[in-house]
Amino acid sequence: MGMFSKAMIPAMAAMAALAGTPAMAEIKLGVLDFSRLMEESPQGKALIESLRSEVGGKQRELQTQATSLQGKREKLVKDRATMTPDQVSRGEKELRDGERDLARRQQEVNDDFNARRNEEMSKLQRTLIEEVRNYSKAQNFDLVVTEGVIYATQTLDITPGVLSALQQRVSAAAPAKPATR
């Protein structure tokens, strides 16, 4: 295909089809920065914060275990001269077992986090795509493109409008705060 990516082919085909429409019909085009939408939408921010707090507790547990192992390692080095060979062997074995357990737990936390993040990001992506479709229909867009856009003017960028609609949706869904006396 040369210089064109496969992602650009549908957009180019759509543009070619629209170019063949009668000159009198005005076509409304929009460009969407989906990465920005994922990062800046209230839903995206809430998801990132939720994932951070979820993994934060597990990371603190792992740090506590690592600190404990470091203390045991330092004690073994310090007391080695006064320990029997059997005590030294037991201490070294405990350290190796502890380090293997810590490494295994770290891998499990990382795997769980990645699986959870991917699942939640997929849900968020579906939600945002639906919101973009609703916004595009309400604003009478004929075509909205994302990814693979090399250049677009600010007037075609509908990302701020979609972000505003998402913010309004969150604000409308937020429970009313009780009045204080």
C-alpha positions as a Python dict, from the first residue, in 0.01 Angstrom:
ca = {
    (1, 'M'): (0, 0, 0),
    (2, 'G'): (298, 229, 23),
    (3, 'M'): (260, 539, 239),
    (4, 'F'): (-104, 483, 341),
    (5, 'S'): (-191, 281, 650),
    (6, 'K'): (-481, 36, 655),
    (7, 'A'): (-652, 259, 913),
    (8, 'M'): (-667, 543, 659),
    (9, 'I'): (-837, 340, 384),
    (10, 'P'): (-1192, 362, 530),
    (11, 'A'): (-1155, 737, 588),
    (12, 'M'): (-1025, 790, 233),
    (13, 'A'): (-1308, 577, 90),
    (14, 'A'): (-1563, 778, 287),
    (15, 'M'): (-1412, 1104, 167),
    (16, 'A'): (-1417, 983, -193),
    (17, 'A'): (-1783, 881, -158),
    (18, 'L'): (-1873, 1216, -6),
    (19, 'A'): (-1687, 1400, -281),
    (20, 'G'): (-1928, 1245, -529),
    (21, 'T'): (-2235, 1398, -358),
    (22, 'P'): (-2413, 1691, -516),
    (23, 'A'): (-2244, 2026, -462),
    (24, 'M'): (-2553, 2167, -291),
    (25, 'A'): (-2546, 1917, -6),
    (26, 'E'): (-2337, 2047, 279),
    (27, 'I'): (-2138, 1779, 454),
    (28, 'K'): (-2059, 1810, 822),
    (29, 'L'): (-1728, 1645, 914),
    (30, 'G'): (-1577, 1598, 1257),
    (31, 'V'): (-1244, 1477, 1389),
    (32, 'L'): (-1215, 1316, 1730),
    (33, 'D'): (-903, 1273, 1944),
    (34, 'F'): (-1005, 946, 2108),
    (35, 'S'): (-691, 922, 2323),
    (36, 'R'): (-768, 1263, 2470),
    (37, 'L'): (-1127, 1155, 2528),
    (38, 'M'): (-1006, 844, 2718),
    (39, 'E'): (-771, 1052, 2935),
    (40, 'E'): (-974, 1368, 2997),
    (41, 'S'): (-1332, 1243, 3022),
    (42, 'P'): (-1475, 1224, 3374),
    (43, 'Q'): (-1528, 852, 3318),
    (44, 'G'): (-1165, 803, 3212),
    (45, 'K'): (-1032, 1003, 3507),
    (46, 'A'): (-1253, 807, 3749),
    (47, 'L'): (-1133, 478, 3603),
    (48, 'I'): (-766, 574, 3632),
    (49, 'E'): (-814, 688, 3993),
    (50, 'S'): (-1003, 368, 4078),
    (51, 'L'): (-731, 149, 3928),
    (52, 'R'): (-458, 347, 4109),
    (53, 'S'): (-624, 309, 4448),
    (54, 'E'): (-697, -58, 4381),
    (55, 'V'): (-335, -141, 4303),
    (56, 'G'): (-199, 99, 4567),
    (57, 'G'): (-309, -119, 4859),
    (58, 'K'): (-152, -427, 4706),
    (59, 'Q'): (170, -238, 4632),
    (60, 'R'): (188, -126, 4998),
    (61, 'E'): (153, -490, 5110),
    (62, 'L'): (435, -592, 4875),
    (63, 'Q'): (652, -306, 5002),
    (64, 'T'): (594, -420, 5361),
    (65, 'Q'): (699, -773, 5267),
    (66, 'A'): (1010, -641, 5088),
    (67, 'T'): (1104, -428, 5390),
    (68, 'S'): (1063, -730, 5619),
    (69, 'L'): (1288, -937, 5393),
    (70, 'Q'): (1549, -661, 5393),
    (71, 'G'): (1543, -658, 5775),
    (72, 'K'): (1591, -1036, 5785),
    (73, 'R'): (1876, -1010, 5534),
    (74, 'E'): (2051, -742, 5742),
    (75, 'K'): (2003, -945, 6063),
    (76, 'L'): (2150, -1254, 5898),
    (77, 'V'): (2456, -1058, 5782),
    (78, 'K'): (2499, -901, 6126),
    (79, 'D'): (2449, -1221, 6329),
    (80, 'R'): (2621, -1463, 6090),
    (81, 'A'): (2942, -1479, 6296),
    (82, 'T'): (2755, -1593, 6609),
    (83, 'M'): (2525, -1841, 6433),
    (84, 'T'): (2578, -2213, 6382),
    (85, 'P'): (2617, -2333, 6020),
    (86, 'D'): (2270, -2491, 6050),
    (87, 'Q'): (2117, -2159, 6161),
    (88, 'V'): (2291, -1979, 5872),
    (89, 'S'): (2155, -2237, 5623),
    (90, 'R'): (1803, -2203, 5765),
    (91, 'G'): (1826, -1823, 5752),
    (92, 'E'): (1948, -1824, 5392),
    (93, 'K'): (1673, -2069, 5293),
    (94, 'E'): (1408, -1849, 5459),
    (95, 'L'): (1539, -1549, 5265),
    (96, 'R'): (1538, -1736, 4932),
    (97, 'D'): (1186, -1866, 4997),
    (98, 'G'): (1071, -1517, 5098),
    (99, 'E'): (1225, -1358, 4789),
    (100, 'R'): (1064, -1619, 4562),
    (101, 'D'): (728, -1563, 4732),
    (102, 'L'): (763, -1186, 4695),
    (103, 'A'): (854, -1218, 4325),
    (104, 'R'): (557, -1451, 4268),
    (105, 'R'): (318, -1215, 4448),
    (106, 'Q'): (452, -916, 4252),
    (107, 'Q'): (391, -1101, 3926),
    (108, 'E'): (38, -1196, 4036),
    (109, 'V'): (-42, -835, 4129),
    (110, 'N'): (92, -714, 3792),
    (111, 'D'): (-102, -979, 3600),
    (112, 'D'): (-424, -908, 3792),
    (113, 'F'): (-381, -534, 3743),
    (114, 'N'): (-319, -568, 3369),
    (115, 'A'): (-620, -795, 3321),
    (116, 'R'): (-844, -563, 3524),
    (117, 'R'): (-714, -252, 3345),
    (118, 'N'): (-772, -408, 3002),
    (119, 'E'): (-1124, -516, 3096),
    (120, 'E'): (-1217, -175, 3237),
    (121, 'M'): (-1056, 15, 2947),
    (122, 'S'): (-1259, -194, 2702),
    (123, 'K'): (-1579, -104, 2890),
    (124, 'L'): (-1480, 263, 2893),
    (125, 'Q'): (-1401, 254, 2522),
    (126, 'R'): (-1745, 108, 2443),
    (127, 'T'): (-1913, 373, 2659),
    (128, 'L'): (-1721, 656, 2496),
    (129, 'I'): (-1787, 527, 2144),
    (130, 'E'): (-2159, 520, 2219),
    (131, 'E'): (-2139, 876, 2356),
    (132, 'V'): (-1953, 994, 2044),
    (133, 'R'): (-2222, 836, 1826),
    (134, 'N'): (-2501, 1003, 2026),
    (135, 'Y'): (-2323, 1339, 2017),
    (136, 'S'): (-2252, 1308, 1643),
    (137, 'K'): (-2615, 1226, 1565),
    (138, 'A'): (-2743, 1510, 1785),
    (139, 'Q'): (-2506, 1756, 1615),
    (140, 'N'): (-2596, 1625, 1266),
    (141, 'F'): (-2248, 1512, 1165),
    (142, 'D'): (-2225, 1312, 845),
    (143, 'L'): (-1881, 1169, 923),
    (144, 'V'): (-1660, 1159, 1232),
    (145, 'V'): (-1310, 1018, 1202),
    (146, 'T'): (-1042, 933, 1455),
    (147, 'E'): (-697, 775, 1435),
    (148, 'G'): (-495, 808, 1120),
    (149, 'V'): (-583, 1175, 1069),
    (150, 'I'): (-273, 1357, 956),
    (151, 'Y'): (-420, 1707, 968),
    (152, 'A'): (-747, 1867, 1066),
    (153, 'T'): (-841, 2223, 1155),
    (154, 'Q'): (-960, 2310, 1505),
    (155, 'T'): (-1307, 2377, 1364),
    (156, 'L'): (-1341, 2008, 1277),
    (157, 'D'): (-1227, 1886, 1624),
    (158, 'I'): (-1536, 1772, 1813),
    (159, 'T'): (-1339, 1638, 2112),
    (160, 'P'): (-1415, 1941, 2335),
    (161, 'G'): (-1787, 1911, 2260),
    (162, 'V'): (-1794, 1540, 2342),
    (163, 'L'): (-1597, 1604, 2662),
    (164, 'S'): (-1850, 1870, 2759),
    (165, 'A'): (-2139, 1631, 2692),
    (166, 'L'): (-1970, 1363, 2904),
    (167, 'Q'): (-1915, 1614, 3187),
    (168, 'Q'): (-2280, 1720, 3173),
    (169, 'R'): (-2388, 1355, 3184),
    (170, 'V'): (-2177, 1297, 3497),
    (171, 'S'): (-2305, 1618, 3658),
    (172, 'A'): (-2665, 1522, 3585),
    (173, 'A'): (-2611, 1173, 3727),
    (174, 'A'): (-2442, 1299, 4047),
    (175, 'P'): (-2666, 1277, 4352),
    (176, 'A'): (-2786, 1609, 4484),
    (177, 'K'): (-2605, 1718, 4800),
    (178, 'P'): (-2834, 1768, 5100),
    (179, 'A'): (-2887, 2130, 5195),
    (180, 'T'): (-2703, 2242, 5507),
    (181, 'R'): (-2871, 2448, 5771),
}
